[in-house]
Amino acid sequence: MTNPVPGRESASPVTTTPAPDVVTDIVVVGGGGGGLPAALFSRWHGDDVVLLEKADQLGGTARKAAFWYWVPNNRPLREAGIEDREEDYLRFVARLSRPTLYDPSSPTLGVPPNEYAAYRAIYESASPAAELLADKGALPYRHVPDAYDYWSDIEEDKTPQGRVLIHADAKETMADGGLRSIESMTAAALRDGVDIRLGHRVQRSIISEGRVVGVQATTADGETVTILARKAVIFATGGFTHDAELRRNFLSVPLFPGCAATTNEGDFVRIAAFAGAQTRNMNYAWMCPLSLEKAVRDPASLIGSFCIAGDSTLFVNKYGHRTMNEKLQYNELAQRFFEWDAQRAEYPNLVMVQIWDERSQEHSADTEYGRLIPPPGTDDSHVIHGKTLEELRDNLAERLAQYREHTGGVDLDDDFLSNLEAAIQRFNGFAQAGVDDDFHRGEKPVQLMFNGAVKEEPGRTNPTMWPLSETGPYHAALLVGGTLDTKGGPKTDTEGRVLDDSDAAIPGLFGIGNCVASSSAQAYWAGGATLGPIIAFAYRAAQAAHDTESADLTTPARSATA
């Protein structure tokens, strides 16, 4: 970002309504994949809308995402005659979200009633929301009929393909869907009269007689701006990926700060707490592997490693052991980095090393979706090279030493080289047979979907695996487990209303997206299962905010323009 983001101030609310700079019907805080749809839906209801964005551009995390959005029972499925029944969808998401509670004989499938209601709200509203955005020209889409759910192989997934939509103008690989989506939604917001104000960090709410009636924001030059809302304030400010204290104290494992926008600092957690909100799901995150070096050097442009490139490639830990299926879907793969060794009192997989040979370098180089095998002419500063495995070991040790302060001192074990040679020999045997007896690589549809480009090998049965070359050169990159973004925050109802400790709605206060608690709990249902539900709840929150009785805001506005 060109301009500095205003620093955080106290989130203690203003309880005496000050003279405002602006009075509007609805204030939307955050201009990303949740805030833009919320602002658009609100404006299309006829409400005056002010959208406040902390950064100096719109888009947030969504801007650099693929922006798949997962829409159960979507229009293309219905038109194709493919049944996606609500009862089947509910079993699928409940089974994944709360596996220890799941009971198919229970009226709520064993999950808490509020979460069951949220699942139903997604099914009911995701498709109407997507259609309205498309009809208004804000988010034209094309259907991705071949996209698999991430758990398409489990019994409860009766519609394993076809729930994903993508921006109509996204390229064939769909990697630029986020940029295209932010561009078209921004154009629609400007066209339809949303008042967009960049570089405004909301610091606190304004509460009058128990109702949130506005916010105060600061700009980069230190000006305080007061915006009153006759109906509601809708927060869509993202999670707390880039607040180290919140990560340390709430996440269940030591995740590295990930590919969320650097403005995702948990602002709403603090602001909502002063309004009496209760929090939920603070221990979970949307997870993915990350390039350690890119995460440290340039978090603003970081993209998570959603797809692991190559077939003649494997991961090993600091001991040289292969410990995981490298082609697992990213949320599940990242969790393997945090398996605790109770004997050694350490996370042995905290830093994993992806190793590939010249064959994968020639045939699988790609940077989309965070792949780490760089094509010629692209940034390869994260790659460690070696003419032999011994030289690669030495260069890896040297590179790891540069990041000791970020990893708790991780370095290679004395037996790394011998263990690596044994791991490669064992992997090569599996690759020749086409069956990974240790970790079952390539056995699920989602692993084939994310495999990426590989050299064609006639007759092989498992395209995710090929033996590593017996001779160098070899290449490697360092990976850690990090957040796409966090998924905990204030508890909300099915209309996005923020709830207090007695589960009563806090008047005038709404939240959607990663700044509030996700009903998915620990699960990542499918590609786009972040944004599809976010769009659904933006749709519902805008309707509920529109239906809210306007507050009597008789304080005269100041004449100065914010």
N, C-alpha and C positions, 0 to 999 in steps of 0.2 A: 504494500500500500504506500502511496505517495505521502499522504499526510499522517501524522501520528494519531493514534486512537486516544481519546481522552482517558485519563486514569480513573480508577475506581474511587468513589467517595462513599460516605456512609449511606447505607440503604434504609436508614431510619425514616419512616414516612413523614410527610408533611400532613399535619392534622388540622391546620387552619387554612382554608382554601385561599391561596394567594391570588393576586391579580394575574390573569393568564396572558400569555403572548398569543395563544391560539385556542379557540374553542371549536370542537368538532363533534361528530356523533361517535366515531369509533377511532381509537388509536391502536395501530398495529405496531408492535415492537419487534423488529427483525425483518430483514428483506430477503430471505432465502427461500428454500423449498417449501416452507410452511407459511411464512409471512406474506409472500406475494399472492398465493392462492387465497389466503384469508382476507387480504385487502381487496382483491378482485371480487370475491363473493360478496363481501360487505358492500362494496360500491354498486354492484349489480342489484342489490336490494334497495338502492336509492339512498344509502347512508353516505354522509360526508366522511371521508377517511383520510387520516394523516398516518403515513408510514415512516417510522423512525429507524434508521439503520446506523449502527455504530461505525462501520467501516466507510471508506470513501467510494465504495461501489456496491451494488446489489449482488446477491447470489449466495453468499455464505459458503458453506460446504458444498451445496448443490452445484455451484458454478463449475467445480472441477470433478464432479461425479459423472457417472454414465447416465444417471437419472432414469433407470428402469423404474417403473412403478407397477406394483403388483395389485391387480384389481380382480378379485373373485367375481365370478358370474358376469364378466364384462360383456359388452354388446357384441363384439366379434365372436365370442364363444356362443352366445345365444343365437346369433344369426347362422352360425355353422351347425346348429342343432346339437351342440355338445352340452350335456347337462352338468352343471356345477351346483349341486343342491346345497342349501344352507346347512342342513344337518350333517352332511359329509365334511364340508368346510369347517364347521365348528369342532367336530371330532379331531380333525387334523391339527388345528391350531391349539386346542386345549391339550391334546396328547403331548405336543412338543413344549408348550409353555410351562406346564406344571406336571411333568411326568410322574412325580411322586404323589400327586393328588388325583390324577386322572382316573375317572370312574365312568365308563360309558353308560352305566345304568342310572346315574344321578341326573336330576333335572338340569343341573348346571355342569354336568360332566365332571363333577368333583372340584372344579375351580371356584375361587371366590365369586360371588354373584356380580360384583362390580366388573370383574375382568370378563366374565361371560357376557355381560351386557355390552362391554366394549367390543368384543368379537362380533357380536350381532350388529352393532352400529357400523363396523367396517364393511361387513357384507352388504348392509342396506344402502350405504352412502358412497362407497368408493366408486362404483360405476356411474351413478348420477353426477357425482362431482367431476369425474373425468369427461363425461359427455358435455357438461356445461362449459368446462374450460375449452373443449374442442370447438363447440358450437360458436363460442364467442371469439374464436381465433387466438385465444391466449395460449393454448397448449394443444395444437394439432398432433395427432398421434398416428402411429401405425402399430398393428398387432404383431407380436412376436410368437407365432403359434408353436414354435419348436423349443422355446425356453422351458427348461425343467424347473420345478420347485427343487429346493435344496434337499428335500427329504422325499423325493418322488417315489422311492422304493418302499416306503412303509405302508402298511395295510390301510391306514386311515386316509391316505391321499388318493381319493377317487378321481381327481382331475389333476394329474401330475404335470401337464403341460398346458400352455396357452393363457396363463393368467397375467402375463407381462405385456405392458404397453411401453412404447418408446416414442420420443418426439419424431414427428413425420420427417423432419429434415436432418435427423441424425445420420451420420455416415453408416456404411454397411456394418462396420464393427460395433457401432452404437456407443463407442467410447466418449464421444462428444455430446451425448444427449443432454448433459447438465447445462453446458454452455448454450446450446440451442434453446433449451427450455427457459432459462433465465432471460435470454434475449427476447423471446416472444411474449413471456409474461410481463416483462418490463415494458415492452411496447404497448401491450394492452392496458397496463396500469396508467401509463402516460396518456394514452388515447382517451381513456374513460374517466380521467379526472382525479386519480389518486394523488394526493399531495405527498410527494416523496422528499424526505429530508435526510441527506447523507451526513456522516460525521457527527451524529447525535447519539451519545451514549446515555441511555436511560439509567439513572442512578437510584431512583426511589419512586414510590407511588404517592399519590395524594389521596387521603382517606377523609371522608366527611360523613359523620354519623354512621360509621360502620360500612360505608360503601366506597369502593375505589372509584374516584371521579377524575383521575388523570395521572400524569407522571411529570417528573422533572428530569430533564436531560442536560448534559453539558456538551459543549462543542470543543473542538481541538484548541481553540483560542481562549478557552476558559469561561465562555459565556454560559450562564444558566438559563434554560428555556423551560417555561411552564406551559404544558398542553393539557387542557381539560377535555374530558370525554363525557358527553351527555348520556351515552348508553353503556360503553364498555371499553376496557383495555384488553387487547389480546396479545399475549406474549408468544413469540416464536423465535427465541434467541439462541437455540442450540444448547448443547450440553456443557459439561465442565471439563472437557478434554484438556484445555490449556490452563487449568488452575491446579498447580501441583499439590496444594494443601488439600483440596477436595478429593483429588485422585488418591492421595495417600490415605486419607481417613475414611473413605467410603468404598472404594473399589476392593473387591475381594482378593485380587492379585495385583502385583506391581506392574501394571501396564505402562508402556511408554506413551508419551503424548503423541497422538496420531495425526491422521490426515484431515481432521475437522478444521474448519476455518480457525485461524489463530484468535479470532474474536470470541470464540466459544469458551467463555471463562466462568460459566455458572452464575451469571448475574442474577438470573431469576430465582435461583435457590435462596439467595439472601433477601431479595426484594419480597418474595412471597412469604418468607418466614415471618417478616414483620407484620404481614397482613393476617397471620394466624394459620397459614397453610400447613398441612402435614405432608411429609415426604414418603415416597415409596420407591422401591427398585433401585436404590442408590448404589447397590453393590454390583450391578451388571453394566455391561457396555456392549455395543456393536463392535466386534473385534476383527482384526486382520493383521497379518504379518506386515512388517515395515522394514525398509532398508535402514539399518542403524545409522549409517553415515548421512543419509539424506534427512532423516528425522532430526539429527543434531545440527546439521549445517543449514538447512533451509526448510523449516516446518511449514512456511506459508505455501510453498508449491508442492509439498509432499503429497503423493498419491499412494495409498496402500497397495500392497502386492496382492491384488484380488485373484490373479492368475499366476501360477508358477510356470515359467516358460521352459521348454525343452523336454526331451524324453531320455537322453543319455545324461541324466542329472540326478543328484540325490542330496539330502540334507544330512549333516552330521553335527553332533554337539561338540563341546570343548574336549571331550574324551575321544572323539573320532568315531563315536557310535551312531548308527542310524537308528532313530527313535520314533519315527512317525511316517505316515503316508503323506508325501509331499503334495499330492493332488487333492487332498481334502478341501471342501469348500472353506473359504478363508476364515469364517468365524470359528469353525471347529478346529482348523489348523492352528490358529493363534492360541487356543486354549492349551494345546500340547506343549507350548513353551513354558508353562507354569506348573508342571508336575513337580511336586516337592519330594526331594530325597531326604527321608528322615534319618538315614544313617549318616549322611555327610552334612546335613542341615544346610541345604542349598537347592537352588533351582538349576539342575545340570543343563537344561535346555534353554536357559535364559537368552543366550546368543546362539543361534544356529548358523551353520555355514552351508550355503548352497554351492555345490561344486558341479561344474559342467566341463565337457570336453570341446575340442575344436569343431566337432560335428554339430553339436547343438548351437555353438556360436555361429556357424555358417547357415544353419537351416531354421533356427528358432528365435533369432534376434528380433526383439520387439519391445517397445516401451509402453504400449497401451496397457491399461488396467494394472499399472505398476509393475510390469514384468521387468526383471533385472538383467536380462541378457541384452546388452545395448547394440543396436545396429551401427555399422560404420558411420562415423561423422557425428554421432550423438555423444552426450556426456557419459564417460565411462570411469569417472573418478572414483566410483564406489566399487570397482572391480579390482580384485587382486589376482595377479597372474603368476604362473610358475611353469618353467619348461619341464619340470618333473614334479612328482608329488612331494618329494623332499623339499624342493625349492618353494613350492606352494606353501608348505607347512611353515617354513621360515618367514615368508612374506606375510602370511596370515598372523603369525605371532607379533610381528612388527606392527601391523595395522591395528590389531586388538589393543596393543599397548597405548595407542593414541587415544583410546576411548575408555580407559580404565575408570575415569571419574564418572562416566555415565552408566557403567555396567557393574559397579561394585567390585572392580578388579578382575573381571573374567580374563583368563588367559588359557592357552592350550596345555593340556596335560602332557607329561613326559612321554606317555605311550600313545599320543595322538596319531603319529604316523603309522605305527603298526596296526592300530585299531582301524584307521581309515583304509588301509590296504585290505584288511579283512572285510570291512563293510562293503567296499567296492566289489570284491570278489563274490561276496554273497549276493549283492544286488544284481550283478551281472548274470549270475545263474538264474535268478528269478526272471530277469529280462529275457533271457534266451528261451525260457519255458513259457513266458507270457503270463505267469501267475506269481503274485507277490505273496508268498506264504506268511511273511511277517506282518505286513500292514495292509494288504488287500488293495494296493494301488490299481486304479483303473477299473474297479468292479462296479461302480455306480454311474448312472447316466450323467450326473452333475460333474463328475470328474472328467468325463469325456468332453462335456460341453465347454469346460474351462481349460482344456489341454493346450490350446494354442497351436501354432504352426509347428509341424515336425516333418522330417524327411520321410517320404513315402518308402515303406519297406514291404514289398510284396509278400503276402502270406502270413504276416504276423497277426496275432490275435489280440494283442494289447498295445494300442498306439501310444499309451502313456509311458512305456518303458522301452529302453534299448541299452545294451551294454555300453558302459563307458570305455573309451579307448584305453588300450594297454600302454600307449605312449602319449606324451604331452604334445603341445602345451595344454595346461589346465587353467581354468578360470574359477573364481569364487566371489561371493558377496556375503556380507554379514547381515543377518536378519534378526529382528526382535518381534515380540508380540505387542501390539498397540491397539489403540482405539480408532475405529472409524469415527465414532463419537460415543459419549455415554448415553444411557437410556433411563436415568432416574431423575426424579425431581418431585415437585408438588403433585399430589394426587388430584385427579380430575374425574368428572362424571362423563357420560356419553356425549354431552354437548360442549365439552371443553371447559366447563366451569370449575374453577379451583375450589377444593373442599377444605374446610377447617377440621379441627380435631374431632368434631362430632359428626363429620361427613355432611355438614351443611354447606351449601354453596356460599362463597364469599361474594357478596353483591358487587357486580361490575368487573370482576377479575376472571380472565380466561387464559388458558395456556394450551398450546398444541406443539407437537413435534418433540424433539429430543430435550427440550427444556423441562418437560414434565415426565411423569412416570409412564413407561410403556407397559401396556397390557400383555406384551409378548414375554415379559419376565426374562427368563434366561435364553429364550429361543430366537433363532433367525430363520424364519419360515421359508424364505425364498428370496431371489434377487428382486429388489424393489419392494420388499416387505417393510422397509423403513418409510419410503415415500408414498406408497399407495395408501396406507393408513393415515399418514399425515394429511394428505389431500382430503381424505374422507372426514377427518375431524376438523379441518379448516372449513369445510362446507357446513358442518353441523354447528360449529362455534359461531360462524357468521350469521347463521339463521337465528340462533338463540340470542346473540347480541342484538340483532335487529329487532327481535321481539321484546327486548328489555324496555321497560318504561323509562323515558328520558328523565334524568335528574334535573332539578331546578338549579341551574348554575347562573345565579344573578350577578355574580361578581363581574364588573366591567373589565373587558380586555384592555391591555395596554396597547398603545398605538404603534409601538415599534414592531417591525416585522422580524420574526425569528429567522 
